[in-house]
Amino acid sequence: MPLFFRKKKPSEDARKRLEYQMCLAKEAGADDTLDISKCELSEVPYGAFATCKVLQKKVLIIHTNNLTSLVPKSCSLLSLITVKVLDLHGNQLASLPADIGQLASLQVLNLERNLLKCVPQSIGDLAQLQMLNVKGGFCVSRGNKLKDLPVTVSGLRSLRSLDISGNTVVELPRGLAHIRTLETLTLDASSMIYPSPDICSAGTESIQQFLCKECGIAYYPPSQYPLPALESDGGGTSVDGVDRAVHKYLEEEGEWQNKFLDYEKRKEQKMQEKLEFERRLNLGQREHALLVQQLNSQKDEILQTVREDQMRLEKGLTKHQRYLEEERLKLLQQLKQAEQGIASRIQKLLEDNQRQKQSSDILKSLQNERIRMEQLMAITQEETEQLRRKEVAAAMQQMLAESYKNKLIQMTNESRRQDLVNQACSSLAEMDQKFQQILAWQQLDQNKAVSQILQQIEMQKAAFEALQVKKDLMHRQIRNQV
């Protein structure tokens, strides 16, 4: 046997048949069947798995080929998750994928005339499977050679028909008793050991009664466990299973050339559909352009809203600054009024002192006292004036710093707003995010400015209270001296 050999290429007719069937399965309005049987395939094409996955085919017919494996490289068995009927008879499969139990929708599985020696344990996960055919075949050299059935076969709770004839199976697993829906069990009764040949010859009901007795469970006929009929998905499958579909496909083998002519007609129809699709595509492009225009208009509206919000924020900040300035002027006015009241009180005291002159000593003392009081008042007034000048200078310096800071903030906000406008043209989502961030920054700056102004007001109030306390102390001393 040579170490290296070339794979036999499919004939021209087989290649044309494969192309025709693949195109037929992809046409608009096609049924749920993909039939690539008798195409001399050595492996399943990648396009077949892709077609079943995208178009959700329910019937996959690949019989009478040269397949040695079901799943090709770079493909996943999950691509056949929607397949309900899988016909693989007449191939060279030596084994099935270990994860075949993932085909949860599978109802019919035909593996007749392959090279199987065992069935994977995961086959018990096919809860929807109603027909399983692992018949050995007519030729001894080419056929299945199963020695036993896995214990997990008891998980096939929907199985109606099981064919294991033509193999070397001599014992049945007791788990078959748990398959209450089993109506037909085909096997080689003469070669069976467990159950005995006479029980196997009596039919499926006799075998199930024996297995139920062995398992210690009651036997009920399958008629008490109705199942939904197998769906006919355009592949000719009915309650009778794949056998009828196989015969039908054998009869249609000579008609595929006529169908090829129909394919030419459908190709012309496909061109017309292509023109219609291009027309619809143009219409869709126009609608897309209209949507883009509407999106641009919405962007302009959002930018206008951003500008209006910015103007409102600036107006609100200016209004708040004016309000703080008015409050400061009111405080200065109140301070002046308090100074005038103090001066008027001093004047009244002087007048009272002049009216109460009784003697020259008292007058001199009062005069000296008045001179000293005036000196104290002058010093106090100078200190007050210096303190007021310092406060005014500090306030002006603080206001200049705040105005410069506000101008920097305004410039920063303007640059940020310009960046937001530029970014809004490229991405609406980024604009929204940046806008929220700018609003947060502005709120933080505004809160910071408000807190600084409040601190300034509190400092002015504290200074005024300290000055008032100092003046009251001086007046109290003057009264005590008088």
C-alpha positions as CSV (number, residue, x, y, z in Angstrom):
1,M,0.0,0.0,0.0
2,P,1.6,3.3,-1.0
3,L,2.2,5.9,1.7
4,F,1.1,8.7,-0.5
5,F,-1.8,8.7,-2.8
6,R,-3.9,11.2,-4.6
7,K,-7.5,11.6,-3.9
8,K,-9.7,10.7,-6.8
9,K,-11.3,13.8,-8.2
10,P,-15.0,13.9,-8.8
11,S,-16.2,13.5,-12.4
12,E,-17.5,16.4,-14.4
13,D,-21.1,15.2,-14.0
14,A,-20.7,14.9,-10.2
15,R,-19.2,18.4,-10.0
16,K,-22.0,19.9,-12.0
17,R,-24.6,18.1,-9.9
18,L,-22.9,19.4,-6.7
19,E,-22.9,23.0,-8.1
20,Y,-26.5,22.7,-9.2
21,Q,-27.7,21.4,-5.9
22,M,-25.8,24.1,-3.9
23,C,-27.2,26.8,-6.1
24,L,-30.7,25.2,-5.9
25,A,-30.5,25.3,-2.1
26,K,-29.6,29.0,-2.0
27,E,-32.3,30.2,-4.4
28,A,-35.1,32.4,-3.0
29,G,-38.1,30.3,-2.1
30,A,-36.2,27.0,-2.0
31,D,-37.3,24.4,0.4
32,D,-35.5,23.3,3.6
33,T,-33.6,20.4,1.8
34,L,-30.0,20.3,0.8
35,D,-29.3,17.2,-1.4
36,I,-25.7,16.6,-2.3
37,S,-25.9,12.8,-2.7
38,K,-24.0,10.9,-5.5
39,C,-21.5,13.7,-6.0
40,E,-18.4,11.5,-5.4
41,L,-17.4,13.5,-2.4
42,S,-14.6,12.4,-0.2
43,E,-15.5,15.0,2.4
44,V,-18.4,17.3,3.1
45,P,-17.9,20.7,1.4
46,Y,-17.5,23.7,3.7
47,G,-20.2,25.5,1.8
48,A,-22.7,22.7,2.8
49,F,-22.2,23.4,6.5
50,A,-22.4,27.2,5.9
51,T,-25.6,26.8,3.9
52,C,-27.2,24.7,6.6
53,K,-26.2,27.2,9.2
54,V,-27.3,30.4,7.4
55,L,-30.4,29.1,5.6
56,Q,-31.4,26.8,8.5
57,K,-31.8,23.7,6.4
58,K,-33.8,20.9,8.1
59,V,-33.0,18.0,5.7
60,L,-29.4,17.1,4.7
61,I,-29.0,14.3,2.2
62,I,-25.4,13.1,1.6
63,H,-25.8,9.5,0.8
64,T,-23.9,7.4,-1.8
65,N,-20.6,9.3,-1.6
66,N,-17.1,8.4,-0.4
67,L,-17.2,10.3,3.0
68,T,-14.7,9.1,5.6
69,S,-15.7,11.8,8.2
70,L,-18.8,13.9,8.7
71,V,-17.3,17.2,9.9
72,P,-14.6,18.7,7.7
73,K,-11.8,20.8,9.1
74,S,-12.5,24.4,10.3
75,C,-16.2,23.4,10.6
76,S,-18.3,22.8,13.7
77,L,-21.1,20.3,14.1
78,L,-23.2,23.0,15.6
79,S,-23.7,24.3,12.0
80,L,-26.2,21.5,11.6
81,I,-28.2,22.4,14.8
82,T,-31.4,22.9,12.8
83,V,-31.1,19.7,10.8
84,K,-34.0,17.2,11.5
85,V,-33.2,14.6,8.8
86,L,-29.6,13.4,8.2
87,D,-29.1,10.7,5.5
88,L,-25.5,9.4,5.4
89,H,-26.1,5.9,4.0
90,G,-23.8,4.4,1.4
91,N,-20.6,6.1,2.6
92,Q,-17.3,5.0,4.2
93,L,-17.7,6.5,7.7
94,A,-15.7,4.5,10.2
95,S,-16.9,6.6,13.2
96,L,-19.3,9.4,14.1
97,P,-18.3,12.6,15.9
98,A,-18.2,12.2,19.6
99,D,-20.4,15.3,20.1
100,I,-23.2,14.2,17.7
101,G,-25.5,14.5,20.6
102,Q,-25.4,18.3,20.1
103,L,-27.9,17.9,17.2
104,A,-30.8,18.5,19.4
105,S,-33.3,18.8,16.6
106,L,-32.4,15.6,14.8
107,Q,-35.4,13.3,14.2
108,V,-34.1,10.9,11.5
109,L,-30.5,9.5,11.2
110,N,-29.7,7.0,8.5
111,L,-26.3,5.4,8.7
112,E,-26.9,2.2,6.6
113,R,-24.0,0.7,4.7
114,N,-21.0,2.5,6.3
115,L,-18.0,1.2,8.1
116,L,-19.1,1.9,11.7
117,K,-17.8,-0.4,14.5
118,C,-19.3,1.6,17.4
119,V,-21.8,4.3,18.1
120,P,-20.7,7.2,20.4
121,Q,-22.1,7.5,23.8
122,S,-23.5,11.0,23.2
123,I,-26.1,9.5,20.8
124,G,-28.3,9.2,23.9
125,D,-28.6,13.0,24.0
126,L,-30.7,13.0,20.8
127,A,-34.0,13.3,22.6
128,Q,-36.0,14.1,19.4
129,L,-34.6,11.2,17.4
130,Q,-37.5,9.0,16.1
131,M,-35.7,6.9,13.5
132,L,-32.2,5.3,13.7
133,N,-30.9,3.1,10.9
134,V,-27.5,1.5,11.4
135,K,-28.1,-1.5,9.1
136,G,-25.0,-3.3,8.1
137,G,-25.7,-3.7,4.3
138,F,-25.8,-6.3,1.7
139,C,-22.0,-6.5,1.0
140,V,-19.9,-8.1,3.8
141,S,-16.8,-6.0,2.9
142,R,-18.7,-2.8,3.0
143,G,-21.1,-2.4,5.8
144,N,-21.4,-1.6,9.5
145,K,-20.0,-4.0,12.0
146,L,-21.5,-3.0,15.3
147,K,-20.8,-5.4,18.2
148,D,-23.1,-3.8,20.7
149,L,-25.2,-0.7,21.4
150,P,-24.1,1.9,24.0
151,V,-26.0,1.9,27.3
152,T,-26.9,5.6,26.6
153,V,-29.3,4.5,23.9
154,S,-31.9,4.4,26.6
155,G,-31.9,8.2,26.4
156,L,-33.7,8.1,23.0
157,R,-37.0,8.7,24.6
158,S,-38.7,9.6,21.2
159,L,-37.3,6.7,19.2
160,R,-39.9,4.9,17.0
161,S,-37.8,2.8,14.6
162,L,-34.4,1.1,15.2
163,D,-32.7,-1.1,12.6
164,I,-29.5,-2.9,13.7
165,S,-29.7,-5.8,11.3
166,G,-26.7,-6.9,9.3
167,N,-24.3,-6.3,12.3
168,T,-22.7,-8.6,14.8
169,V,-24.9,-7.4,17.7
170,V,-25.8,-10.5,19.9
171,E,-27.0,-8.7,23.1
172,L,-29.4,-5.8,23.6
173,P,-29.0,-3.4,26.5
174,R,-31.7,-3.5,29.1
175,G,-32.0,0.3,28.7
176,L,-34.1,-0.3,25.6
177,A,-37.0,-1.0,28.0
178,H,-37.1,2.7,28.9
179,I,-37.8,3.7,25.2
180,R,-41.6,3.6,25.5
181,T,-42.2,4.9,22.0
182,L,-40.3,2.1,20.2
183,E,-42.6,0.6,17.5
184,T,-40.2,-1.2,15.2
185,L,-37.0,-3.0,16.2
186,T,-35.2,-4.8,13.3
187,L,-32.4,-7.2,14.1
188,D,-31.0,-10.7,13.2
189,A,-33.1,-12.8,15.5
190,S,-31.2,-16.1,14.7
191,S,-27.9,-14.8,16.0
192,M,-29.1,-13.2,19.1
193,I,-28.1,-14.4,22.6
194,Y,-29.9,-11.9,24.8
195,P,-32.8,-12.0,24.5
196,S,-33.2,-15.5,23.1
197,P,-33.8,-16.0,19.4
198,D,-37.4,-17.2,20.0
199,I,-38.2,-14.0,21.8
200,C,-36.5,-11.8,19.2
201,S,-38.4,-13.7,16.5
202,A,-41.7,-12.9,18.1
203,G,-41.4,-9.2,17.3
204,T,-40.7,-5.8,18.9
205,E,-43.5,-6.1,21.4
206,S,-42.2,-9.4,22.7
207,I,-38.7,-8.0,23.1
208,Q,-39.9,-4.9,25.0
209,Q,-42.0,-7.0,27.3
210,F,-39.0,-9.2,28.1
211,L,-36.7,-6.2,28.7
212,C,-39.3,-4.5,30.9
213,K,-39.7,-7.7,32.9
214,E,-35.9,-7.8,33.3
215,C,-35.8,-4.2,34.5
216,G,-38.7,-4.7,36.8
217,I,-41.0,-2.1,35.2
218,A,-44.4,-2.4,33.7
219,Y,-44.8,-2.6,29.9
220,Y,-47.1,-0.3,28.1
221,P,-47.6,-0.3,24.3
222,P,-46.2,2.5,22.2
223,S,-49.7,3.7,21.3
224,Q,-50.0,5.2,24.8
225,Y,-47.0,7.4,24.1
226,P,-47.9,9.5,21.0
227,L,-45.3,11.6,19.3
228,P,-45.7,14.3,16.7
229,A,-45.4,13.1,13.1
230,L,-42.0,13.7,11.4
231,E,-42.1,17.0,9.6
232,S,-42.1,16.9,5.8
233,D,-39.6,19.6,5.1
234,G,-39.5,19.3,1.3
235,G,-37.2,16.3,1.5
236,G,-39.8,13.6,1.1
237,T,-39.6,12.5,4.7
238,S,-42.7,11.3,6.5
239,V,-43.6,8.9,9.2
240,D,-42.2,6.0,7.2
241,G,-38.7,7.5,7.6
242,V,-35.9,8.0,5.2
243,D,-36.4,4.7,3.3
244,R,-39.2,6.3,1.2
245,A,-37.0,9.4,0.7
246,V,-34.1,7.2,-0.5
247,H,-36.2,5.5,-3.0
248,K,-37.5,8.8,-4.2
249,Y,-34.1,10.2,-4.7
250,L,-33.0,7.1,-6.6
251,E,-35.9,7.6,-9.0
252,E,-35.0,11.2,-9.4
253,E,-31.4,10.5,-10.3
254,G,-32.1,10.3,-14.0
255,E,-34.0,13.6,-14.0
256,W,-31.3,15.8,-12.7
257,Q,-30.2,16.8,-16.2
258,N,-33.7,18.1,-16.9
259,K,-33.5,20.0,-13.7
260,F,-30.2,21.5,-14.9
261,L,-32.1,23.0,-17.8
262,D,-34.6,24.4,-15.3
263,Y,-31.6,25.8,-13.5
264,E,-30.7,27.9,-16.6
265,K,-34.2,29.3,-16.6
266,R,-33.9,30.1,-13.0
267,K,-30.6,31.7,-13.6
268,E,-32.3,34.1,-16.0
269,Q,-34.9,34.7,-13.3
270,K,-32.1,35.3,-10.9
271,M,-30.7,38.0,-13.2
272,Q,-34.1,39.7,-13.1
273,E,-34.2,39.4,-9.3
274,K,-30.7,40.9,-9.3
275,L,-31.9,43.9,-11.2
276,E,-34.8,44.2,-8.8
277,F,-32.4,44.0,-5.9
278,E,-30.2,46.7,-7.4
279,R,-33.3,48.9,-7.7
280,R,-34.2,48.2,-4.1
281,L,-30.6,48.9,-3.2
282,N,-30.7,52.3,-4.9
283,L,-33.9,53.0,-3.1
284,G,-32.3,52.0,0.2
285,Q,-29.3,54.2,-0.6
286,R,-31.7,57.2,-1.1
287,E,-33.4,56.4,2.2
288,H,-30.0,56.2,3.8
289,A,-29.0,59.6,2.4
290,L,-32.3,61.0,3.8
291,L,-31.5,59.5,7.2
292,V,-28.0,61.0,7.1
293,Q,-29.6,64.4,6.3
294,Q,-32.0,64.0,9.1
295,L,-29.1,63.0,11.4
296,N,-27.1,66.1,10.4
297,S,-30.1,68.3,11.1
298,Q,-30.5,66.7,14.5
299,K,-26.8,67.3,15.1
300,D,-27.3,71.0,14.2
301,E,-30.2,71.2,16.6
302,I,-28.2,69.6,19.4
303,L,-25.3,72.1,18.7
304,Q,-27.8,75.0,18.8
305,T,-29.1,73.6,22.1
306,V,-25.6,73.4,23.5
307,R,-24.9,77.0,22.5
308,E,-28.1,78.2,24.1
309,D,-27.3,76.3,27.3
310,Q,-23.8,77.9,27.3
311,M,-25.4,81.3,26.9
312,R,-27.8,80.6,29.7
313,L,-25.0,79.5,32.0
314,E,-23.0,82.6,31.2
315,K,-26.0,84.9,31.8
316,G,-26.6,83.1,35.1
317,L,-23.0,83.5,36.2
318,T,-23.0,87.2,35.2
319,K,-26.3,87.7,37.1
320,H,-24.9,86.0,40.2
321,Q,-21.8,88.2,40.1
322,R,-23.9,91.3,39.8
323,Y,-25.9,90.1,42.8
324,L,-22.7,89.6,44.8
325,E,-21.5,93.1,43.8
326,E,-24.8,94.6,45.0
327,E,-24.5,92.8,48.3
328,R,-21.0,94.2,48.8
329,L,-22.2,97.7,48.0
330,K,-25.0,97.3,50.5
331,L,-22.5,96.2,53.2
332,L,-20.3,99.3,52.5
333,Q,-23.4,101.5,52.7
334,Q,-24.3,100.0,56.0
335,L,-20.8,100.5,57.3
336,K,-20.9,104.2,56.3
337,Q,-24.3,104.6,58.0
338,A,-22.8,103.0,61.2
339,E,-19.9,105.5,61.1
340,Q,-22.2,108.4,60.6
341,G,-24.3,107.2,63.6
342,I,-21.2,107.0,65.7
343,A,-20.1,110.5,64.6
344,S,-23.6,111.9,65.5
345,R,-23.5,110.3,68.9
346,I,-20.1,111.8,69.6
347,Q,-21.4,115.2,68.5
348,K,-24.3,114.9,70.9
349,L,-21.9,114.0,73.7
350,L,-19.8,117.1,72.9
351,E,-23.0,119.3,72.9
352,D,-24.0,117.8,76.2
353,N,-20.6,118.4,77.6
354,Q,-20.7,122.1,76.5
355,R,-24.1,122.6,78.1
356,Q,-23.0,121.0,81.3
357,K,-20.0,123.2,81.9
358,Q,-20.1,124.3,85.5
359,S,-16.6,125.3,86.2
360,S,-13.3,126.0,84.4
361,D,-11.7,122.9,85.8
362,I,-14.5,120.8,84.5
363,L,-14.3,122.7,81.2
364,K,-10.6,122.3,80.9
365,S,-10.8,118.6,81.8
366,L,-13.6,118.2,79.3
367,Q,-11.5,120.1,76.8
368,N,-8.5,118.0,77.4
369,E,-10.7,115.0,77.4
370,R,-12.2,116.1,74.1
371,I,-8.8,116.7,72.6
372,R,-7.6,113.3,73.7
373,M,-10.8,111.7,72.4
374,E,-10.3,113.5,69.1
375,Q,-6.8,112.1,68.9
376,L,-8.1,108.7,69.7
377,M,-10.8,109.1,67.1
378,A,-8.3,110.3,64.6
379,I,-6.1,107.3,65.2
380,T,-9.1,105.1,65.1
381,Q,-10.4,106.7,62.0
382,E,-6.9,106.3,60.4
383,E,-6.8,102.7,61.4
384,T,-10.3,102.2,60.1
385,E,-9.4,104.0,56.9
386,Q,-6.2,101.9,56.5
387,L,-8.2,98.7,57.3
388,R,-10.8,99.7,54.8
389,R,-8.2,100.4,52.2
390,K,-6.6,97.1,52.8
391,E,-9.9,95.4,52.6
392,V,-10.8,97.2,49.5
393,A,-7.4,96.4,48.0
394,A,-7.7,92.8,49.0
395,A,-11.3,92.7,47.7
396,M,-10.2,94.3,44.4
397,Q,-7.3,91.9,44.1
398,Q,-9.6,89.0,44.9
399,M,-12.1,90.3,42.3
400,L,-9.3,90.7,39.7
401,A,-8.1,87.2,40.5
402,E,-11.6,85.9,40.2
403,S,-12.2,87.8,37.0
404,Y,-8.9,86.5,35.6
405,K,-9.8,83.0,36.8
406,N,-13.3,83.4,35.3
407,K,-11.8,84.6,32.1
408,L,-9.4,81.6,32.1
409,I,-12.4,79.4,32.8
410,Q,-14.4,81.1,30.0
411,M,-11.4,80.6,27.6
412,T,-11.1,77.0,28.7
413,N,-14.8,76.4,28.3
414,E,-14.7,78.1,24.9
415,S,-11.9,75.9,23.8
416,R,-13.6,72.9,25.2
417,R,-16.9,73.9,23.6
418,Q,-15.1,74.3,20.2
419,D,-13.6,70.8,20.7
420,L,-17.0,69.5,21.4
421,V,-18.4,71.1,18.3
422,N,-15.6,69.5,16.2
423,Q,-16.1,66.1,17.8
424,A,-19.8,66.3,17.4
425,C,-19.4,66.3,13.6
426,S,-17.5,63.0,13.7
427,S,-19.4,61.3,16.5
428,L,-22.6,62.2,18.1
429,A,-22.0,59.8,21.0
430,E,-18.7,61.4,21.9
431,M,-20.2,64.9,21.7
432,D,-22.9,63.9,24.3
433,Q,-20.3,62.5,26.6
434,K,-18.0,65.6,26.3
435,F,-21.0,67.8,26.8
436,Q,-21.9,66.1,30.0
437,Q,-18.3,66.4,31.2
438,I,-18.2,70.2,30.3
439,L,-21.4,70.7,32.2
440,A,-19.9,68.9,35.2
441,W,-16.8,71.0,35.0
442,Q,-18.8,74.2,34.7
443,Q,-20.9,73.2,37.6
444,L,-17.7,72.5,39.6
445,D,-16.3,75.9,38.6
446,Q,-19.5,77.7,39.4
447,N,-19.7,75.9,42.8
448,K,-16.1,76.8,43.5
449,A,-16.7,80.5,42.5
450,V,-19.8,80.6,44.7
451,S,-17.9,79.1,47.6
452,Q,-15.1,81.6,47.2
453,I,-17.5,84.5,47.1
454,L,-19.3,83.2,50.2
455,Q,-15.9,82.8,52.0
456,Q,-15.1,86.4,51.0
457,I,-18.5,87.6,52.3
458,E,-17.9,85.7,55.6
459,M,-14.4,87.3,55.9
460,Q,-15.9,90.8,55.3
461,K,-18.6,90.2,57.9
462,A,-16.0,88.9,60.4
463,A,-13.8,92.0,59.7
464,F,-16.8,94.3,60.1
465,E,-17.8,92.6,63.3
466,A,-14.3,92.9,64.7
467,L,-14.2,96.6,63.8
468,Q,-17.6,97.1,65.3
469,V,-16.5,95.4,68.5
470,K,-13.4,97.6,68.6
471,K,-15.4,100.7,68.1
472,D,-17.9,99.7,70.8
473,L,-15.0,99.1,73.2
474,M,-13.6,102.5,72.5
475,H,-17.0,104.1,73.0
476,R,-17.5,102.2,76.2
477,Q,-14.1,103.5,77.4
478,I,-15.0,107.1,76.4
479,R,-18.3,106.9,78.3
480,N,-16.5,105.5,81.3
481,Q,-14.0,108.4,81.2
482,V,-16.8,111.0,80.7
